[in-house]
Every structure is written in structure tokens, then in C-alpha cells.
Amino acid sequence: MRSLGNQDEQELGGPLSVLTRQKRDHVELGRLLAELADTVPAEQDPVLRRICRLVFPHAFAEESVLWPVIRRVLPDGERLTLQIEREHQEVNELMTALEALPRDAPGRATTLVRLVEVLGADVRDEEDELLPRLQDAVGVRRLRGLGAAWELVRRVAPTRPHPVVARRPPGNVLAALPLSLVDRVRDGVDVALQRGPDRWASPLRSVSEILTRLAHRIEHLPGLRRGEDPSTHRP
């Protein structure tokens, strides 16, 4: 069993394989984390937003498309996927905490260090064990079919942390549409705040706060925790 990091595109099943798509995102995450490390705290928020837009759709597609398959085809798939789901849950919680912390807050640097650690551990666990086990269990045609499904879900998935929502179907699937709509509007507001004139700043921040509260209400709707393991539960 070889790590994805030691395999080229052909070995992973070609450009359409879910393994190739996963590895491509992991490489981009590594680049963004390196950029974050080289950025002063006052300018880190735009980099963190780009990390969010990469990490959360990626993880949502894994939890919705890949992990259910792994639980079916591997005898220890439950154990393996639950470990990754716990890492995803911690990433959601850490990023939520960062969003609430001012740039000069005492705990921000520690929270950021832990976020980078968990993201690195998640990539290693997926590339070194979980995804190679999937590779051994299914054929190239199945990997390409999973790649198409994973990519489709990733493109319409939420782009922000939502630690209250289940990490498993059907809860996360039920949450996908409303939270994705809210998240992507918030992303647009962030871009307008960054690039627009100063006179837009106050009303745009108000819109962003309203959308944040709306997302929190959606997270607590009935049914959005269905399928969740107790170890990834957040009140």
C-alpha cells in the first residue's frame, strides 16, 4: 500500500480519478498553508478565507460521497472514516473560533497553530492510509466514477465551517443546499468588502452579520444532525 504522495497521476487512475482530484487539493492546501505562514497576522484573513473555500467543500464531498463507500467496502471502514470525521470536526471548530477572535486576541496564534497541525494530520491520514485502502478495494473505473460524483458535490457544497451539522448523511446532505447558498453569498460580501469603496464597508458588514446569524439558525434545524456519530457532536 503506497501513499498517494508517492504515486503519479497515471498510478492514481488518471486525471478523472477521485484520488488525483484529492491529491490536487492537498497540494493546493499545502501551498496556501505556506502562504499563511509567510503572512503577517494583520493580513491573514484573506488567506484563511481561501483555505476555507478549499477545505470545507473538499471535506463535505468526502463525507457525502467517499466515506459511505469506504464504510461499505472496507471491513474497518467505520473506524478509518470516523477518525477523519473527528479531524474534520476539529477543523470546523477551530475555524469557527478563529472567525470570532480579533487579530490581536491572545489565543489566536495558538488556535492557528493547532488548525495547521490538524489539517496536516488529516492530509497524512487520508493519503497514507484511508485513500490507498480505497484504491486497493475498487477498480480504476469506480475511482473515476467517484471522482465525477465528488467533483459535482464539491462544486455546490458549503464553503464555511459548520461544526453543529452532522459529519454524515443524511444530516449533512440535508444541510448542503441552504448552507451553501448562505455561504456563497457571504463569500461575495467578503469580496465586496475587500475591493469596494470605504462607504460600502458598514452596510456590507451588517449584511455579513445577518448572514452569519442565518447560517447558525439553519445549523440547528431539525434533521441536520441525523446520522452523526456522538464523538463529532457539538451542542
C-alpha positions, -999 to 999 in steps of 0.1 A, spaced: 0 0 0 17 32 -12 9 67 -1 -8 89 -27 20 113 -23 44 87 -39 22 80 -69 19 98 -102 -13 107 -119 -14 76 -140 -9 53 -110 -38 72 -93 -62 63 -121 -58 93 -144 -70 129 -142 -106 119 -136 -99 96 -106 -110 108 -72 -75 101 -59 -60 125 -84 -86 152 -75 -80 146 -38 -42 149 -42 -45 180 -63 -65 197 -35 -40 186 -9 -11 201 -29 -31 234 -31 -37 233 6 0 229 13 7 259 -9 -19 280 10 -6 270 44 29 280 33 15 314 22 -3 317 55 29 311 74 46 339 54 18 364 60 17 388 89 -13 384 113 -30 416 101 -32 403 65 -40 366 72 -78 368 68 -79 367 30 -56 336 30 -78 320 57 -109 326 35 -92 309 5 -83 280 28 -120 278 39 -132 278 3 -108 249 -5 -111 228 27 -148 228 35 -162 218 1 -135 192 -2 -143 177 32 -181 179 26 -177 159 -7 -156 133 11 -181 129 39 -211 127 14 -196 107 -14 -164 88 -4 -167 78 33 -200 60 28 -184 39 1 -154 32 23 -176 20 51 -192 -4 27 -161 -18 10 -136 -20 39 -141 -42 70 -126 -14 92 -141 14 72 -161 27 101 -130 31 123 -110 48 95 -137 72 84 -146 81 120 -110 92 127 -111 115 97 -146 129 106 -132 138 141 -104 157 124 -129 175 101 -150 183 132 -120 198 149 -111 219 118 -147 232 118 -145 242 155 -110 258 151 -120 278 121 -152 289 138 -132 301 168 -108 320 145 -136 338 129 -147 351 163 -113 361 176 -99 396 169 -65 396 151 -47 407 183 -65 382 207 -41 363 229 -54 329 219 -55 335 181 -19 323 174 -23 291 194 -56 283 176 -40 290 143 -11 266 151 -35 239 161 -55 244 129 -24 239 107 -15 208 128 -49 192 123 -51 200 86 -16 184 82 -27 153 101 -58 150 80 -39 150 48 -14 124 60 -42 101 73 -60 103 40 -30 100 17 -11 74 37 -39 50 48 -75 57 40 -74 65 3 -47 38 -6 -71 13 11 -99 25 -12 -75 23 -41 -68 -14 -33 -105 -22 -28 -120 -8 -60 -110 -6 -97 -100 24 -118 -134 27 -133 -150 30 -99 -124 56 -88 -133 77 -119 -170 74 -112 -164 85 -76 -142 114 -89 -171 127 -110 -196 125 -81 -170 140 -57 -163 169 -80 -201 176 -86 -208 177 -48 -176 198 -41 -188 225 -65 -221 230 -47 -210 224 -11 -209 249 18 -177 269 19 -177 278 56 -172 259 89 -204 245 103 -195 225 134 -231 219 145 -241 200 114 -236 162 112 -205 149 95 -225 121 79 -256 116 57 -284 123 58 -279 153 81 -250 169 61 -268 163 28 -300 180 41 -278 210 52 -260 213 19 -283 235 -1 -293 261 24 -259 265 39 -242 265 5 -264 294 -6 -257 314 25 -220 307 25 -216 317 -12 -235 350 -6 -212 356 23 -182 349 1 -194 375 -23 -199 401 5 -163 394 17 -150 401 -18 -170 434 -20 -157 444 14 -121 438 3 -124 455 -31 -152 480 -27 -151 517 -15 -149 525 22 -185 538 22 -197 503 15 -179 488 45 -206 494 72 -236 481 53 -217 451 40 -206 442 74 -242 444 86 -252 421 57 -224 397 67 -236 396 103 -271 389 92 -260 360 70 -238 346 99 -268 346 122 -289 329 95 -263 302 90 -263 295 127 -301 292 127 -300 268 97 -274 246 115 -299 240 143 -328 230 122 -343 195 129 -328 167 109 -294 182 102 -277 160 128 -291 128 116 -265 100 110 -240 118 132 -216 99 155 -217 111 191 -180 118 191 -185 146 164 -214 162 182 -213 198 192 -242 215 211 
